[in-house]
Amino acid sequence: MSAPVPAPYAPLVRIARWGGEMQLVASADAETGALLAAEYPIAFVTIDADEDDEAPMLLLESILATDETYARVSAEDLKLSTWTLGSGDRATLEALARKYRRNPKKLAQLYHRVAANNIRYAQGGVIGYGIWPIVSRSNHSCDPNARLGATPKQPLAELLLATRPIRSGDAICWNYLGDESFLALDWFARNQQLLKDFQFLCRCPRCEAERPARIAALPKREIAALFAGTGA
């Protein structure tokens, strides 16, 4: 039987409609360094160092492996993004549907939620991916006002920390790549990486201001083709 998940601590955030979607926003003014939220995962899987590309599918199977975890994840109102499935992903999902006796269409939808909400964790020699429902409601930004942190005193807890003063009602955003050098890149390089790793183009204020005029009106598929043509 799965162990109970400790309740999250979220003194300075709430989930509210912001920018057309349900998003994590500040519930009060926060100073630099403030702990916005601390949360344990409702599902988690450890991985080897070379398994990052397989992590969403490995996490999905770990969720399917126990009825308690499956029910826990299914009960959450997680973000749903369309994640393009390759032939290998479709074959794996079909095999998992047979193995765990799940409806293939519902399983594919669950995979989209897992792929959209999973977060990488690395602390104390543990590397893995999990789902932290509150933290996952915070969007990416190339000019973030928060960052993720971890502490050995609270294994598997994700801490969301303010990196600058945040006003009540502001959206809470962090850098999904977790690498400060990523933020030093130009619009083209940043969004090429985001599209490759997360299948979205960033719409944060910084990216809106820096997007080259020649591609501002292009649809995502044409921008993806442009990225592919660079050979970068």
Residue frames relative to the residue before (quaternion, step in Angstrom):
aa qw qx qy qz dx dy dz
M 1.0000 0.0000 0.0000 0.0000 0.00 0.00 0.00
S 0.4976 -0.6703 0.4634 0.2972 3.60 -0.95 0.88
A 0.4881 -0.6507 0.4964 0.3033 3.55 -1.09 0.74
P 0.5430 -0.6102 0.4468 0.3649 3.62 -1.06 0.62
V 0.3991 -0.7071 0.5346 0.2343 3.56 -1.11 0.73
P 0.4619 -0.6805 0.4837 0.2992 3.64 -0.75 0.97
A 0.5608 -0.6161 0.4355 0.3409 3.55 -1.08 0.73
P 0.4935 -0.6577 0.4727 0.3168 3.60 -1.02 0.71
Y 0.2823 -0.7041 0.6235 0.1893 3.54 -1.30 0.47
A 0.1312 0.8120 -0.5491 0.1483 3.58 -0.36 1.21
P 0.0086 -0.8745 0.4850 -0.0006 3.59 0.55 1.14
L 0.8018 0.3140 -0.1355 0.4901 3.59 1.08 -0.61
V 0.7091 0.4064 -0.2693 0.5093 3.60 1.20 0.29
R 0.0310 -0.7539 0.6544 0.0489 3.50 -1.37 0.34
I 0.4296 -0.6656 0.5379 0.2881 3.56 -1.24 0.38
A 0.1202 0.7952 -0.5765 0.1442 3.55 -0.66 1.13
R 0.5708 -0.5612 0.4526 0.3928 3.56 -1.25 0.26
W 0.1432 0.7679 -0.6027 0.1629 3.55 -0.72 1.15
G 0.8485 0.0486 -0.0591 0.5236 3.55 -0.73 1.05
G 0.7269 -0.4619 0.2468 0.4442 3.58 1.05 0.70
E 0.7686 0.2450 -0.1835 0.5618 3.60 1.22 0.12
M 0.5656 -0.5547 0.4683 0.3912 3.54 -1.32 0.21
Q 0.0461 0.8233 -0.5474 0.1428 3.53 -0.48 1.26
L 0.5128 -0.6194 0.4922 0.3334 3.56 -1.22 0.48
V 0.0073 0.7947 -0.6055 0.0427 3.58 -0.79 1.06
A 0.5775 -0.5733 0.4490 0.3690 3.54 -1.27 0.39
S 0.3000 -0.7629 0.5488 0.1636 3.57 -0.90 0.94
A 0.7662 0.0758 -0.0628 0.6350 3.56 1.36 -0.15
D 0.6382 -0.4932 0.3963 0.4386 3.58 -1.22 0.23
A 0.0945 -0.7975 0.5952 0.0291 3.57 -1.02 0.84
E 0.3520 -0.7333 0.5457 0.2013 3.54 -1.01 0.83
T 0.6728 -0.4659 0.3779 0.4329 3.58 -1.27 0.31
G 0.8022 0.2643 -0.2195 0.4884 3.57 -0.89 1.01
A 0.4746 0.6889 -0.4394 0.3274 3.59 1.24 -0.16
L 0.4164 -0.6679 0.5562 0.2667 3.56 -1.13 0.71
L 0.2326 -0.8043 0.5368 0.1036 3.55 -0.40 1.25
A 0.7836 -0.1273 0.1233 0.5955 3.57 1.02 -0.84
A 0.0769 -0.7448 0.6597 0.0645 3.53 -1.28 0.53
E 0.0644 0.8299 -0.5382 0.1323 3.56 -0.62 1.14
Y 0.3134 -0.7183 0.5916 0.1892 3.54 -1.16 0.74
P 0.5409 -0.6482 0.4198 0.3331 3.62 -1.06 0.61
I 0.3996 -0.6862 0.5499 0.2589 3.54 -1.16 0.62
A 0.7588 0.0604 -0.0727 0.6445 3.58 1.35 -0.17
F 0.0635 0.8004 -0.5902 0.0837 3.57 -0.99 0.80
V 0.0230 -0.7769 0.6291 0.0162 3.54 -1.14 0.71
T 0.3507 -0.7077 0.5680 0.2312 3.58 -0.96 0.83
I 0.1346 -0.7892 0.5961 0.0612 3.55 -1.14 0.67
D 0.5024 -0.5789 0.5296 0.3633 3.53 -1.33 0.18
A 0.6966 -0.5148 0.3108 0.3913 3.56 -1.23 0.49
D 0.7414 0.4057 -0.2257 0.4846 3.60 1.10 -0.60
E 0.5899 0.6152 -0.3482 0.3903 3.61 1.23 0.23
D 0.2963 0.7896 -0.5034 0.1879 3.63 1.17 0.26
D 0.6669 0.5153 -0.3155 0.4361 3.60 0.91 -0.85
E 0.7073 0.4426 -0.2489 0.4918 3.58 1.15 -0.59
A 0.4106 0.7807 -0.4254 0.2025 3.58 1.27 -0.27
P 0.6630 0.5021 -0.3538 0.4280 3.68 0.75 -0.83
M 0.6801 0.4749 -0.2998 0.4712 3.60 0.96 -0.80
L 0.6301 0.5202 -0.3302 0.4726 3.59 1.06 -0.73
L 0.6423 0.5059 -0.3185 0.4797 3.57 1.03 -0.78
L 0.6232 0.5399 -0.3396 0.4525 3.58 0.96 -0.81
E 0.6856 0.4752 -0.3089 0.4568 3.60 0.82 -0.89
S 0.6278 0.5264 -0.3494 0.4547 3.60 1.02 -0.67
I 0.6209 0.5264 -0.3318 0.4768 3.58 1.15 -0.61
L 0.6783 0.4986 -0.2840 0.4590 3.56 0.97 -0.87
A 0.5951 0.6384 -0.3489 0.3415 3.57 1.14 -0.67
T 0.7860 0.1738 -0.1247 0.5800 3.62 1.12 -0.49
D 0.5281 -0.6510 0.4457 0.3140 3.57 -0.94 0.87
E 0.6311 0.5515 -0.3414 0.4255 3.59 1.03 -0.80
T 0.6897 0.4651 -0.2885 0.4741 3.59 0.87 -0.93
Y 0.6203 0.5416 -0.3382 0.4555 3.58 1.02 -0.78
A 0.6772 0.4797 -0.2937 0.4744 3.59 0.92 -0.91
R 0.6351 0.5474 -0.3216 0.4399 3.57 1.02 -0.84
V 0.6981 0.4528 -0.2711 0.4838 3.58 0.87 -0.94
S 0.6560 0.5292 -0.3135 0.4374 3.59 0.94 -0.89
A 0.6603 0.5278 -0.3059 0.4379 3.59 1.12 -0.65
E 0.6131 0.5678 -0.3514 0.4222 3.60 1.21 -0.37
D 0.3900 -0.6899 0.5603 0.2409 3.55 -1.14 0.72
L 0.0306 0.8397 -0.5377 0.0703 3.56 0.44 1.26
K 0.6044 -0.5424 0.4331 0.3910 3.54 -1.22 0.52
L 0.1734 -0.7720 0.6044 0.0931 3.54 -1.07 0.76
S 0.0335 0.7850 -0.6152 0.0643 3.55 -0.57 1.20
T 0.4630 -0.6658 0.5046 0.2961 3.55 -1.10 0.67
W 0.0877 -0.7895 0.6074 -0.0069 3.55 -0.51 1.24
T 0.4231 -0.7317 0.4687 0.2566 3.58 -0.51 1.17
L 0.2407 -0.7875 0.5568 0.1091 3.56 -0.76 1.08
G 0.3029 -0.7279 0.5874 0.1825 3.53 -0.94 0.92
S 0.6930 -0.4647 0.3275 0.4434 3.58 -1.23 0.18
G 0.6323 0.5357 -0.3324 0.4502 3.59 1.06 -0.70
D 0.6421 0.5143 -0.3161 0.4725 3.57 1.02 -0.83
R 0.6568 0.5103 -0.3179 0.4551 3.58 0.91 -0.87
A 0.6517 0.5085 -0.3162 0.4656 3.58 0.97 -0.82
T 0.6502 0.5119 -0.3159 0.4640 3.59 0.98 -0.81
L 0.6523 0.5119 -0.3149 0.4619 3.58 0.96 -0.84
E 0.6358 0.5194 -0.3294 0.4664 3.58 1.00 -0.77
A 0.6524 0.5057 -0.3111 0.4711 3.58 1.02 -0.81
L 0.6577 0.4998 -0.3089 0.4714 3.60 0.99 -0.80
A 0.6154 0.5455 -0.3457 0.4519 3.59 1.04 -0.75
R 0.6665 0.4784 -0.3004 0.4864 3.58 1.00 -0.80
K 0.6710 0.5260 -0.3034 0.4256 3.59 0.86 -0.97
Y 0.8003 0.2788 -0.1292 0.5149 3.58 0.89 -0.96
R 0.4179 -0.7517 0.4311 0.2728 3.55 1.33 0.26
R 0.3865 0.6995 -0.4932 0.3436 3.53 0.82 1.11
N 0.5796 -0.5669 0.4550 0.3684 3.54 -1.23 0.54
P 0.4851 -0.7069 0.4237 0.2922 3.63 -0.62 1.07
K 0.6694 0.4955 -0.3152 0.4550 3.62 0.91 -0.82
K 0.6668 0.4822 -0.3033 0.4805 3.59 0.97 -0.82
L 0.6319 0.5286 -0.3311 0.4600 3.56 1.07 -0.70
A 0.6312 0.5188 -0.3321 0.4713 3.59 1.01 -0.76
Q 0.6422 0.5119 -0.3233 0.4701 3.59 1.01 -0.77
L 0.6342 0.5154 -0.3251 0.4758 3.58 1.02 -0.79
Y 0.6284 0.5317 -0.3358 0.4579 3.58 1.01 -0.77
H 0.6295 0.5273 -0.3360 0.4613 3.60 0.99 -0.80
R 0.6538 0.4980 -0.3141 0.4753 3.59 1.01 -0.75
V 0.6407 0.5149 -0.3174 0.4729 3.56 0.99 -0.83
A 0.6739 0.5001 -0.2943 0.4572 3.58 0.91 -0.93
A 0.6987 0.4732 -0.2707 0.4632 3.59 1.05 -0.73
N 0.7910 0.3669 -0.1561 0.4641 3.60 1.07 -0.64
N 0.5245 0.6538 -0.4320 0.3329 3.61 1.15 -0.24
I 0.1444 -0.7751 0.6130 0.0504 3.55 -1.14 0.76
R 0.4293 -0.7004 0.5136 0.2477 3.56 -1.00 0.86
Y 0.0981 -0.7826 0.6141 0.0275 3.56 -1.04 0.87
A 0.0847 0.7769 -0.6199 0.0700 3.56 -0.95 0.91
Q 0.3106 0.7330 -0.5420 0.2690 3.56 -0.43 1.21
G 0.8626 0.0830 -0.0575 0.4958 3.58 -0.98 0.83
G 0.7137 -0.4451 0.2577 0.4755 3.57 1.05 0.70
V 0.6084 0.5259 -0.3547 0.4769 3.61 1.28 -0.06
I 0.0260 -0.7677 0.6402 -0.0033 3.55 -0.87 1.02
G 0.2791 0.7700 -0.5376 0.2003 3.55 -0.78 0.93
Y 0.3652 -0.6907 0.5759 0.2406 3.53 -1.38 -0.10
G 0.0392 0.8086 -0.5851 0.0478 3.54 -1.03 0.78
I 0.4053 -0.6670 0.5602 0.2776 3.51 -1.38 -0.09
W 0.0482 -0.7531 0.6553 -0.0346 3.51 -0.75 1.23
P 0.3355 -0.8198 0.4119 0.2136 3.65 0.07 1.25
I 0.6780 0.4698 -0.3135 0.4704 3.61 0.93 -0.78
V 0.6786 0.4949 -0.2949 0.4556 3.57 0.80 -1.01
S 0.6579 0.5335 -0.3213 0.4234 3.59 0.99 -0.79
R 0.5945 0.5655 -0.3657 0.4394 3.60 1.23 -0.23
S 0.5845 0.5371 -0.3904 0.4663 3.59 1.24 -0.02
N 0.3766 -0.7609 0.4924 0.1915 3.55 -0.83 1.01
H 0.5721 -0.5503 0.4765 0.3778 3.51 -1.38 0.16
S 0.0407 0.7579 -0.6509 -0.0186 3.53 -1.27 0.50
C 0.3922 -0.6939 0.5515 0.2461 3.55 -1.16 0.65
D 0.6972 0.2584 -0.2516 0.6196 3.55 1.35 0.29
P 0.0033 -0.8810 0.4732 -0.0005 3.58 0.74 1.10
N 0.2939 -0.7361 0.5785 0.1927 3.54 -1.28 0.48
A 0.7511 0.2645 -0.1766 0.5785 3.58 1.30 0.15
R 0.1367 -0.7641 0.6212 0.1076 3.54 -1.33 0.20
L 0.4619 -0.6393 0.5273 0.3161 3.53 -1.27 0.33
G 0.0352 -0.7782 0.6267 0.0220 3.53 -1.18 0.63
A 0.1447 -0.7684 0.6161 0.0954 3.55 -1.29 0.26
T 0.1313 -0.7859 0.6008 0.0648 3.55 -1.19 0.51
P 0.5127 -0.6523 0.4531 0.3260 3.62 -0.96 0.76
K 0.5740 0.5957 -0.3819 0.4122 3.60 1.20 -0.36
Q 0.7723 0.2081 -0.1155 0.5889 3.59 1.22 -0.47
P 0.1552 -0.8308 0.5266 0.0914 3.62 0.38 1.17
L 0.8343 0.1692 -0.2089 0.4813 3.54 -1.04 1.06
A 0.5316 0.6021 -0.4382 0.4036 3.63 1.18 -0.03
E 0.2239 -0.7245 0.6344 0.1498 3.55 -1.10 0.79
L 0.1713 -0.7763 0.6021 0.0743 3.54 -0.86 1.04
L 0.1893 -0.7671 0.6053 0.0965 3.56 -0.87 0.96
L 0.0513 -0.8391 0.5386 -0.0565 3.55 -0.46 1.30
A 0.4585 -0.6769 0.5029 0.2805 3.58 -0.99 0.83
T 0.2353 -0.7822 0.5627 0.1270 3.59 -0.93 0.89
R 0.7629 0.0666 -0.0881 0.6370 3.57 1.33 0.03
P 0.6653 -0.4793 0.3438 0.4577 3.64 -1.14 0.22
I 0.1187 -0.7854 0.6070 0.0257 3.56 -0.97 0.94
R 0.3278 -0.7516 0.5397 0.1906 3.56 -0.90 0.93
S 0.6159 -0.5397 0.4256 0.3850 3.55 -1.17 0.59
G 0.7801 0.3053 -0.2505 0.4852 3.57 -0.87 1.02
D 0.5494 0.6045 -0.4037 0.4120 3.59 1.25 -0.26
A 0.5166 -0.6164 0.4935 0.3310 3.57 -1.17 0.63
I 0.3337 -0.7151 0.5811 0.1989 3.56 -1.10 0.79
C 0.0588 0.8148 -0.5692 0.0927 3.60 -0.60 1.13
W 0.0551 -0.7888 0.6117 0.0244 3.56 -1.12 0.69
N 0.5780 -0.5904 0.4478 0.3418 3.54 -1.30 0.31
Y 0.3614 -0.7726 0.4813 0.2023 3.60 -0.35 1.24
L 0.6464 0.5213 -0.3370 0.4436 3.61 1.10 -0.53
G 0.3191 -0.8025 0.4604 0.2056 3.57 1.22 -0.34
D 0.6361 0.5020 -0.3090 0.4978 3.58 1.26 0.24
E 0.4280 -0.7320 0.4677 0.2494 3.58 -0.59 1.15
S 0.6089 0.5673 -0.3620 0.4200 3.61 1.08 -0.65
F 0.5552 0.6042 -0.3862 0.4213 3.59 1.18 -0.52
L 0.6766 0.5156 -0.2952 0.4350 3.57 0.96 -0.86
A 0.6255 0.5411 -0.3359 0.4507 3.59 1.23 -0.35
L 0.5415 0.6325 -0.3947 0.3885 3.60 1.26 -0.22
D 0.5364 -0.6051 0.4661 0.3591 3.57 -1.25 0.32
W 0.7433 -0.4085 0.2749 0.4529 3.58 -1.30 0.19
F 0.6625 0.5358 -0.3139 0.4189 3.56 0.84 -1.01
A 0.7120 0.4549 -0.2642 0.4650 3.60 0.79 -1.04
R 0.6397 0.5264 -0.3382 0.4464 3.61 0.97 -0.79
N 0.7432 0.4225 -0.2430 0.4584 3.56 0.75 -1.01
Q 0.5514 0.5683 -0.3975 0.4637 3.56 1.17 -0.39
Q 0.6776 0.4822 -0.2823 0.4781 3.59 0.98 -0.88
L 0.6583 0.5091 -0.3152 0.4562 3.59 0.95 -0.85
L 0.6510 0.5046 -0.3223 0.4666 3.58 0.97 -0.79
K 0.6514 0.5175 -0.3109 0.4596 3.59 1.01 -0.80
D 0.7761 0.3822 -0.1890 0.4646 3.58 0.80 -1.03
F 0.8304 0.2100 -0.0645 0.5120 3.59 0.98 -0.83
Q 0.3889 -0.7676 0.4381 0.2600 3.59 1.33 -0.01
F 0.6596 0.4221 -0.3779 0.4940 3.57 0.92 0.89
L 0.3586 -0.6704 0.5996 0.2498 3.52 -1.36 0.36
C 0.4652 -0.7082 0.4590 0.2670 3.55 -0.89 0.95
R 0.1555 -0.7870 0.5939 0.0613 3.56 -1.00 0.92
C 0.2965 0.7591 -0.5293 0.2359 3.60 1.12 0.50
P 0.6829 -0.4982 0.3204 0.4275 3.64 -1.14 0.41
R 0.6292 0.5329 -0.3461 0.4476 3.59 1.00 -0.73
C 0.6934 0.4660 -0.2829 0.4711 3.58 0.86 -0.93
E 0.6118 0.5426 -0.3555 0.4528 3.58 1.04 -0.68
A 0.6912 0.4762 -0.2745 0.4692 3.57 1.04 -0.81
E 0.7500 0.4235 -0.2099 0.4627 3.58 1.05 -0.78
R 0.4753 0.6860 -0.4532 0.3133 3.60 1.21 -0.27
P 0.4782 -0.6817 0.4650 0.3006 3.63 -0.77 0.98
A 0.5534 -0.6489 0.4141 0.3182 3.56 -0.91 0.93
R 0.6413 0.5656 -0.3341 0.3965 3.60 1.02 -0.73
I 0.7721 0.2913 -0.1905 0.5317 3.60 1.16 -0.37
A 0.3433 0.7821 -0.4705 0.2215 3.58 1.28 0.10
A 0.7712 0.3663 -0.1914 0.4841 3.60 0.96 -0.81
L 0.4899 0.6804 -0.4326 0.3315 3.60 1.23 -0.02
P 0.4661 -0.6469 0.5113 0.3206 3.63 -1.05 0.65
K 0.7020 -0.5016 0.3079 0.4009 3.55 -1.25 0.51
R 0.6525 0.5300 -0.3389 0.4225 3.61 0.91 -0.82
E 0.6644 0.4859 -0.3104 0.4755 3.59 1.06 -0.70
I 0.6167 0.5167 -0.3421 0.4854 3.57 1.10 -0.64
A 0.6283 0.5310 -0.3314 0.4621 3.59 1.02 -0.79
A 0.6495 0.5065 -0.3097 0.4750 3.58 1.01 -0.81
L 0.6192 0.5368 -0.3251 0.4719 3.56 1.11 -0.74
F 0.6403 0.5136 -0.3144 0.4768 3.58 0.98 -0.86
A 0.6675 0.5139 -0.3023 0.4461 3.57 0.88 -0.96
G 0.6751 0.5250 -0.2916 0.4286 3.56 1.06 -0.71
T 0.5709 0.6126 -0.3811 0.3919 3.57 1.26 -0.24
G 0.3420 -0.7421 0.4979 0.2906 3.54 1.17 -0.64
A 0.4921 0.6689 -0.4261 0.3590 3.57 1.30 0.12
